[in-house]
């Protein structure tokens, strides 16, 4: 599973602690609020809900968000940018860039 591979990859980095891996919108919002995280790596397609829903529910006072998706559609990028996403990365093209 990509999420587990990504977790292992990020945990190998200095000064990085992965505090959770969730698969649905409500769990993502709850984890971000409860864990007081600095960064969220967020897919747009979740088992329940969407990454856009997570961004909207967290509002402006939220952690840095890195969208990590296979859906590199211009309208998704525009919407993510309008919601204040800091990075919009492709799973297939930018996997190596994620730790940076």
N, CA, C and O atoms as a GROMACS GRO file, in nm:
protein
  400
    1UNK      N    1   0.084  -0.118   0.000
    1UNK     CA    2   0.000   0.000   0.000
    1UNK      C    3   0.089   0.125   0.000
    1UNK      O    4   0.188   0.131   0.073
    2UNK      N    5   0.054   0.221  -0.081
    2UNK     CA    6   0.133   0.343  -0.095
    2UNK      C    7   0.145   0.418   0.037
    2UNK      O    8   0.252   0.469   0.069
    3UNK      N    9   0.038   0.425   0.112
    3UNK     CA   10   0.041   0.497   0.240
    3UNK      C   11   0.146   0.441   0.335
    3UNK      O   12   0.217   0.517   0.400
    4UNK      N   13   0.156   0.310   0.342
    4UNK     CA   14   0.256   0.247   0.430
    4UNK      C   15   0.397   0.271   0.378
    4UNK      O   16   0.488   0.298   0.456
    5UNK      N   17   0.416   0.262   0.247
    5UNK     CA   18   0.548   0.289   0.189
    5UNK      C   19   0.589   0.433   0.215
    5UNK      O   20   0.704   0.461   0.248
    6UNK      N   21   0.495   0.524   0.200
    6UNK     CA   22   0.522   0.665   0.222
    6UNK      C   23   0.556   0.688   0.370
    6UNK      O   24   0.649   0.762   0.401
    7UNK      N   25   0.483   0.626   0.459
    7UNK     CA   26   0.510   0.639   0.603
    7UNK      C   27   0.654   0.594   0.633
    7UNK      O   28   0.728   0.665   0.702
    8UNK      N   29   0.692   0.479   0.583
    8UNK     CA   30   0.826   0.426   0.607
    8UNK      C   31   0.932   0.520   0.551
    8UNK      O   32   1.034   0.546   0.616
    9UNK      N   33   0.907   0.572   0.433
    9UNK     CA   34   1.001   0.663   0.369
    9UNK      C   35   1.017   0.792   0.450
    9UNK      O   36   1.129   0.839   0.468
   10UNK      N   37   0.908   0.848   0.498
   10UNK     CA   38   0.913   0.972   0.575
   10UNK      C   39   0.972   0.951   0.714
   10UNK      O   40   1.042   1.038   0.765
   11UNK      N   41   0.944   0.837   0.775
   11UNK     CA   42   0.996   0.810   0.909
   11UNK      C   43   1.148   0.794   0.909
   11UNK      O   44   1.212   0.811   1.013
   12UNK      N   45   1.205   0.763   0.794
   12UNK     CA   46   1.351   0.751   0.783
   12UNK      C   47   1.421   0.887   0.784
   12UNK      O   48   1.543   0.894   0.800
   13UNK      N   49   1.345   0.994   0.767
   13UNK     CA   50   1.402   1.128   0.761
   13UNK      C   51   1.423   1.184   0.901
   13UNK      O   52   1.348   1.153   0.994
   14UNK      N   53   1.526   1.265   0.915
   14UNK     CA   54   1.552   1.332   1.042
   14UNK      C   55   1.443   1.434   1.071
   14UNK      O   56   1.391   1.498   0.980
   15UNK      N   57   1.408   1.449   1.197
   15UNK     CA   58   1.312   1.549   1.243
   15UNK      C   59   1.170   1.530   1.189
   15UNK      O   60   1.091   1.624   1.189
   16UNK      N   61   1.138   1.408   1.145
   16UNK     CA   62   1.002   1.379   1.096
   16UNK      C   63   0.942   1.270   1.184
   16UNK      O   64   1.004   1.166   1.207
   17UNK      N   65   0.822   1.296   1.230
   17UNK     CA   66   0.747   1.195   1.304
   17UNK      C   67   0.611   1.182   1.236
   17UNK      O   68   0.536   1.279   1.229
   18UNK      N   69   0.580   1.064   1.188
   18UNK     CA   70   0.450   1.040   1.129
   18UNK      C   71   0.356   1.002   1.243
   18UNK      O   72   0.378   0.903   1.312
   19UNK      N   73   0.252   1.082   1.262
   19UNK     CA   74   0.164   1.060   1.376
   19UNK      C   75   0.036   0.986   1.340
   19UNK      O   76  -0.042   0.950   1.428
   20UNK      N   77   0.013   0.963   1.211
   20UNK     CA   78  -0.107   0.890   1.175
   20UNK      C   79  -0.118   0.866   1.027
   20UNK      O   80  -0.056   0.934   0.945
   21UNK      N   81  -0.199   0.768   0.995
   21UNK     CA   82  -0.231   0.736   0.856
   21UNK      C   83  -0.380   0.704   0.856
   21UNK      O   84  -0.424   0.605   0.915
   22UNK      N   85  -0.457   0.789   0.790
   22UNK     CA   86  -0.602   0.771   0.787
   22UNK      C   87  -0.649   0.763   0.643
   22UNK      O   88  -0.578   0.803   0.551
   23UNK      N   89  -0.770   0.712   0.624
   23UNK     CA   90  -0.818   0.689   0.487
   23UNK      C   91  -0.951   0.758   0.456
   23UNK      O   92  -1.004   0.744   0.345
   24UNK      N   93  -1.004   0.834   0.552
   24UNK     CA   94  -1.131   0.901   0.525
   24UNK      C   95  -1.128   1.045   0.576
   24UNK      O   96  -1.044   1.082   0.658
   25UNK      N   97  -1.220   1.123   0.525
   25UNK     CA   98  -1.225   1.267   0.552
   25UNK      C   99  -1.240   1.299   0.701
   25UNK      O  100  -1.163   1.380   0.754
   26UNK      N  101  -1.335   1.238   0.767
   26UNK     CA  102  -1.359   1.269   0.908
   26UNK      C  103  -1.238   1.233   0.994
   26UNK      O  104  -1.200   1.311   1.082
   27UNK      N  105  -1.178   1.119   0.970
   27UNK     CA  106  -1.059   1.079   1.046
   27UNK      C  107  -0.944   1.174   1.022
   27UNK      O  108  -0.867   1.204   1.114
   28UNK      N  109  -0.929   1.222   0.900
   28UNK     CA  110  -0.822   1.316   0.867
   28UNK      C  111  -0.840   1.447   0.942
   28UNK      O  112  -0.745   1.502   0.997
   29UNK      N  113  -0.962   1.498   0.943
   29UNK     CA  114  -0.991   1.623   1.013
   29UNK      C  115  -0.968   1.605   1.162
   29UNK      O  116  -0.905   1.690   1.226
   30UNK      N  117  -1.019   1.498   1.219
   30UNK     CA  118  -1.002   1.472   1.362
   30UNK      C  119  -0.855   1.457   1.400
   30UNK      O  120  -0.811   1.512   1.501
   31UNK      N  121  -0.781   1.383   1.319
   31UNK     CA  122  -0.638   1.361   1.347
   31UNK      C  123  -0.562   1.493   1.342
   31UNK      O  124  -0.477   1.519   1.427
   32UNK      N  125  -0.591   1.576   1.242
   32UNK     CA  126  -0.522   1.705   1.230
   32UNK      C  127  -0.550   1.793   1.351
   32UNK      O  128  -0.460   1.862   1.399
   33UNK      N  129  -0.670   1.791   1.399
   33UNK     CA  130  -0.706   1.874   1.514
   33UNK      C  131  -0.651   1.819   1.645
   33UNK      O  132  -0.601   1.894   1.730
   34UNK      N  133  -0.661   1.688   1.662
   34UNK     CA  134  -0.618   1.625   1.788
   34UNK      C  135  -0.467   1.617   1.801
   34UNK      O  136  -0.413   1.637   1.910
   35UNK      N  137  -0.398   1.588   1.691
   35UNK     CA  138  -0.254   1.569   1.695
   35UNK      C  139  -0.176   1.700   1.681
   35UNK      O  140  -0.056   1.703   1.709
   36UNK      N  141  -0.243   1.806   1.640
   36UNK     CA  142  -0.179   1.936   1.620
   36UNK      C  143  -0.056   1.921   1.529
   36UNK      O  144   0.056   1.959   1.566
   37UNK      N  145  -0.078   1.866   1.412
   37UNK     CA  146   0.030   1.837   1.317
   37UNK      C  147   0.077   1.962   1.246
   37UNK      O  148   0.005   2.062   1.240
   38UNK      N  149   0.198   1.957   1.194
   38UNK     CA  150   0.255   2.067   1.118
   38UNK      C  151   0.226   2.056   0.969
   38UNK      O  152   0.208   2.156   0.900
   39UNK      N  153   0.222   1.930   0.919
   39UNK     CA  154   0.204   1.905   0.776
   39UNK      C  155   0.110   1.787   0.757
   39UNK      O  156   0.115   1.688   0.830
   40UNK      N  157   0.023   1.800   0.657
   40UNK     CA  158  -0.064   1.690   0.617
   40UNK      C  159  -0.031   1.656   0.472
   40UNK      O  160  -0.030   1.744   0.386
   41UNK      N  161  -0.004   1.529   0.446
   41UNK     CA  162   0.009   1.481   0.308
   41UNK      C  163  -0.127   1.421   0.276
   41UNK      O  164  -0.171   1.325   0.339
   42UNK      N  165  -0.194   1.479   0.176
   42UNK     CA  166  -0.336   1.452   0.155
   42UNK      C  167  -0.366   1.409   0.013
   42UNK      O  168  -0.328   1.477  -0.083
   43UNK      N  169  -0.433   1.298  -0.001
   43UNK     CA  170  -0.484   1.255  -0.131
   43UNK      C  171  -0.619   1.322  -0.152
   43UNK      O  172  -0.687   1.358  -0.056
   44UNK      N  173  -0.658   1.340  -0.276
   44UNK     CA  174  -0.789   1.401  -0.304
   44UNK      C  175  -0.901   1.297  -0.298
   44UNK      O  176  -1.014   1.331  -0.263
   45UNK      N  177  -0.870   1.173  -0.331
   45UNK     CA  178  -0.969   1.067  -0.330
   45UNK      C  179  -0.950   0.984  -0.204
   45UNK      O  180  -0.847   0.918  -0.188
   46UNK      N  181  -1.048   0.986  -0.116
   46UNK     CA  182  -1.042   0.910   0.009
   46UNK      C  183  -1.150   0.803   0.007
   46UNK      O  184  -1.241   0.807  -0.076
   47UNK      N  185  -1.140   0.707   0.098
   47UNK     CA  186  -1.242   0.601   0.104
   47UNK      C  187  -1.380   0.660   0.130
   47UNK      O  188  -1.479   0.615   0.073
   48UNK      N  189  -1.385   0.759   0.216
   48UNK     CA  190  -1.510   0.832   0.243
   48UNK      C  191  -1.474   0.980   0.245
   48UNK      O  192  -1.388   1.023   0.321
   49UNK      N  193  -1.541   1.057   0.161
   49UNK     CA  194  -1.513   1.199   0.153
   49UNK      C  195  -1.400   1.228   0.055
   49UNK      O  196  -1.359   1.141  -0.023
   50UNK      N  197  -1.350   1.352   0.061
   50UNK     CA  198  -1.244   1.393  -0.032
   50UNK      C  199  -1.140   1.478   0.040
   50UNK      O  200  -1.164   1.530   0.150
   51UNK      N  201  -1.027   1.491  -0.023
   51UNK     CA  202  -0.925   1.582   0.028
   51UNK      C  203  -0.973   1.725   0.030
   51UNK      O  204  -0.939   1.801   0.120
   52UNK      N  205  -1.053   1.761  -0.068
   52UNK     CA  206  -1.110   1.897  -0.070
   52UNK      C  207  -1.197   1.920   0.053
   52UNK      O  208  -1.196   2.028   0.112
   53UNK      N  209  -1.273   1.818   0.091
   53UNK     CA  210  -1.355   1.829   0.211
   53UNK      C  211  -1.271   1.849   0.336
   53UNK      O  212  -1.308   1.926   0.424
   54UNK      N  213  -1.158   1.779   0.343
   54UNK     CA  214  -1.067   1.795   0.457
   54UNK      C  215  -1.019   1.940   0.463
   54UNK      O  216  -1.023   2.003   0.569
   55UNK      N  217  -0.974   1.992   0.349
   55UNK     CA  218  -0.923   2.130   0.346
   55UNK      C  219  -1.030   2.230   0.388
   55UNK      O  220  -1.003   2.321   0.466
   56UNK      N  221  -1.151   2.212   0.336
   56UNK     CA  222  -1.260   2.304   0.370
   56UNK      C  223  -1.295   2.297   0.518
   56UNK      O  224  -1.316   2.400   0.582
   57UNK      N  225  -1.301   2.177   0.572
   57UNK     CA  226  -1.340   2.161   0.711
   57UNK      C  227  -1.234   2.213   0.807
   57UNK      O  228  -1.266   2.260   0.916
   58UNK      N  229  -1.108   2.205   0.768
   58UNK     CA  230  -1.001   2.257   0.854
   58UNK      C  231  -0.990   2.409   0.847
   58UNK      O  232  -0.942   2.472   0.941
   59UNK      N  233  -1.035   2.465   0.736
   59UNK     CA  234  -1.034   2.611   0.723
   59UNK      C  235  -0.895   2.669   0.707
   59UNK      O  236  -0.799   2.599   0.673
   60UNK      N  237  -0.886   2.798   0.731
   60UNK     CA  238  -0.760   2.870   0.707
   60UNK      C  239  -0.654   2.843   0.814
   60UNK      O  240  -0.535   2.843   0.784
   61UNK      N  241  -0.696   2.821   0.936
   61UNK     CA  242  -0.599   2.796   1.043
   61UNK      C  243  -0.572   2.647   1.052
   61UNK      O  244  -0.622   2.578   1.141
   62UNK      N  245  -0.495   2.600   0.960
   62UNK     CA  246  -0.467   2.456   0.948
   62UNK      C  247  -0.320   2.435   0.921
   62UNK      O  248  -0.246   2.530   0.893
   63UNK      N  249  -0.276   2.310   0.930
   63UNK     CA  250  -0.136   2.280   0.898
   63UNK      C  251  -0.107   2.301   0.750
   63UNK      O  252  -0.199   2.318   0.669
   64UNK      N  253   0.020   2.299   0.716
   64UNK     CA  254   0.061   2.299   0.576
   64UNK      C  255   0.005   2.174   0.511
   64UNK      O  256   0.011   2.066   0.569
   65UNK      N  257  -0.050   2.189   0.390
   65UNK     CA  258  -0.105   2.073   0.319
   65UNK      C  259  -0.027   2.050   0.190
   65UNK      O  260  -0.006   2.140   0.110
   66UNK      N  261   0.014   1.924   0.174
   66UNK     CA  262   0.076   1.877   0.051
   66UNK      C  263  -0.024   1.782  -0.012
   66UNK      O  264  -0.049   1.674   0.041
   67UNK      N  265  -0.080   1.821  -0.125
   67UNK     CA  266  -0.169   1.730  -0.198
   67UNK      C  267  -0.080   1.634  -0.275
   67UNK      O  268   0.012   1.676  -0.346
   68UNK      N  269  -0.108   1.505  -0.262
   68UNK     CA  270  -0.030   1.399  -0.325
   68UNK      C  271  -0.130   1.307  -0.394
   68UNK      O  272  -0.194   1.225  -0.329
   69UNK      N  273  -0.144   1.322  -0.525
   69UNK     CA  274  -0.255   1.260  -0.596
   69UNK      C  275  -0.217   1.210  -0.735
   69UNK      O  276  -0.114   1.249  -0.790
   70UNK      N  277  -0.300   1.125  -0.790
   70UNK     CA  278  -0.288   1.085  -0.931
   70UNK      C  279  -0.376   1.171  -1.020
   70UNK      O  280  -0.370   1.159  -1.142
   71UNK      N  281  -0.456   1.257  -0.961
   71UNK     CA  282  -0.552   1.339  -1.035
   71UNK      C  283  -0.495   1.478  -1.057
   71UNK      O  284  -0.528   1.572  -0.984
   72UNK      N  285  -0.411   1.491  -1.157
   72UNK     CA  286  -0.341   1.617  -1.185
   72UNK      C  287  -0.422   1.706  -1.281
   72UNK      O  288  -0.365   1.769  -1.370
   73UNK      N  289  -0.550   1.709  -1.262
   73UNK     CA  290  -0.637   1.789  -1.348
   73UNK      C  291  -0.623   1.937  -1.315
   73UNK      O  292  -0.617   1.974  -1.198
   74UNK      N  293  -0.617   2.023  -1.417
   74UNK     CA  294  -0.603   2.167  -1.392
   74UNK      C  295  -0.711   2.222  -1.299
   74UNK      O  296  -0.682   2.309  -1.216
   75UNK      N  297  -0.835   2.175  -1.311
   75UNK     CA  298  -0.942   2.227  -1.225
   75UNK      C  299  -0.919   2.185  -1.078
   75UNK      O  300  -0.956   2.259  -0.987
   76UNK      N  301  -0.860   2.068  -1.056
   76UNK     CA  302  -0.827   2.026  -0.919
   76UNK      C  303  -0.714   2.112  -0.864
   76UNK      O  304  -0.718   2.152  -0.747
   77UNK      N  305  -0.616   2.141  -0.947
   77UNK     CA  306  -0.504   2.227  -0.904
   77UNK      C  307  -0.555   2.367  -0.870
   77UNK      O  308  -0.514   2.424  -0.768
   78UNK      N  309  -0.642   2.422  -0.952
   78UNK     CA  310  -0.698   2.555  -0.925
   78UNK      C  311  -0.777   2.555  -0.794
   78UNK      O  312  -0.764   2.646  -0.713
   79UNK      N  313  -0.858   2.453  -0.776
   79UNK     CA  314  -0.939   2.446  -0.654
   79UNK      C  315  -0.850   2.431  -0.530
   79UNK      O  316  -0.874   2.496  -0.427
   80UNK      N  317  -0.749   2.347  -0.540
   80UNK     CA  318  -0.656   2.329  -0.429
   80UNK      C  319  -0.583   2.460  -0.398
   80UNK      O  320  -0.568   2.497  -0.282
   81UNK      N  321  -0.539   2.529  -0.501
   81UNK     CA  322  -0.471   2.657  -0.482
   81UNK      C  323  -0.564   2.758  -0.416
   81UNK      O  324  -0.521   2.834  -0.328
   82UNK      N  325  -0.690   2.760  -0.457
   82UNK     CA  326  -0.788   2.852  -0.398
   82UNK      C  327  -0.809   2.821  -0.249
   82UNK      O  328  -0.842   2.910  -0.170
   83UNK      N  329  -0.790   2.695  -0.212
   83UNK     CA  330  -0.805   2.654  -0.072
   83UNK      C  331  -0.674   2.670   0.005
   83UNK      O  332  -0.667   2.637   0.124
   84UNK      N  333  -0.571   2.721  -0.061
   84UNK     CA  334  -0.446   2.753   0.008
   84UNK      C  335  -0.347   2.640   0.021
   84UNK      O  336  -0.262   2.641   0.110
   85UNK      N  337  -0.355   2.541  -0.067
   85UNK     CA  338  -0.260   2.430  -0.063
   85UNK      C  339  -0.121   2.479  -0.100
   85UNK      O  340  -0.103   2.556  -0.195
   86UNK      N  341  -0.023   2.435  -0.023
   86UNK     CA  342   0.114   2.479  -0.046
   86UNK      C  343   0.183   2.404  -0.160
   86UNK      O  344   0.261   2.462  -0.235
   87UNK      N  345   0.153   2.274  -0.173
   87UNK     CA  346   0.216   2.191  -0.278
   87UNK      C  347   0.112   2.098  -0.338
   87UNK      O  348   0.025   2.047  -0.268
   88UNK      N  349   0.122   2.077  -0.469
   88UNK     CA  350   0.031   1.988  -0.541
   88UNK      C  351   0.120   1.893  -0.620
   88UNK      O  352   0.173   1.930  -0.725
   89UNK      N  353   0.136   1.770  -0.570
   89UNK     CA  354   0.232   1.676  -0.628
   89UNK      C  355   0.163   1.554  -0.689
   89UNK      O  356   0.057   1.510  -0.643
   90UNK      N  357   0.226   1.501  -0.792
   90UNK     CA  358   0.179   1.381  -0.859
   90UNK      C  359   0.239   1.257  -0.793
   90UNK      O  360   0.360   1.251  -0.771
   91UNK      N  361   0.156   1.159  -0.761
   91UNK     CA  362   0.206   1.034  -0.703
   91UNK      C  363   0.305   0.965  -0.797
   91UNK      O  364   0.407   0.913  -0.752
   92UNK      N  365   0.275   0.966  -0.924
   92UNK     CA  366   0.361   0.893  -1.017
   92UNK      C  367   0.487   0.970  -1.056
   92UNK      O  368   0.589   0.909  -1.086
   93UNK      N  369   0.482   1.103  -1.056
   93UNK     CA  370   0.597   1.182  -1.100
   93UNK      C  371   0.679   1.240  -0.985
   93UNK      O  372   0.800   1.260  -1.001
   94UNK      N  373   0.618   1.266  -0.871
   94UNK     CA  374   0.683   1.340  -0.765
   94UNK      C  375   0.710   1.262  -0.638
   94UNK      O  376   0.741   1.322  -0.535
   95UNK      N  377   0.699   1.130  -0.642
   95UNK     CA  378   0.718   1.050  -0.521
   95UNK      C  379   0.854   1.079  -0.456
   95UNK      O  380   0.863   1.090  -0.334
   96UNK      N  381   0.957   1.091  -0.537
   96UNK     CA  382   1.091   1.116  -0.485
   96UNK      C  383   1.104   1.255  -0.425
   96UNK      O  384   1.187   1.277  -0.336
   97UNK      N  385   1.023   1.350  -0.471
   97UNK     CA  386   1.027   1.487  -0.420
   97UNK      C  387   0.959   1.504  -0.285
   97UNK      O  388   0.986   1.600  -0.213
   98UNK      N  389   0.871   1.413  -0.252
   98UNK     CA  390   0.791   1.428  -0.129
   98UNK      C  391   0.877   1.454  -0.005
   98UNK      O  392   0.845   1.546   0.070
   99UNK      N  393   0.983   1.379   0.019
   99UNK     CA  394   1.062   1.407   0.139
   99UNK      C  395   1.123   1.548   0.142
   99UNK      O  396   1.150   1.602   0.249
  100UNK      N  397   1.145   1.605   0.028
  100UNK     CA  398   1.202   1.741   0.022
  100UNK      C  399   1.101   1.842   0.071
  100UNK      O  400   1.130   1.961   0.074
   0.00000   0.00000   0.00000
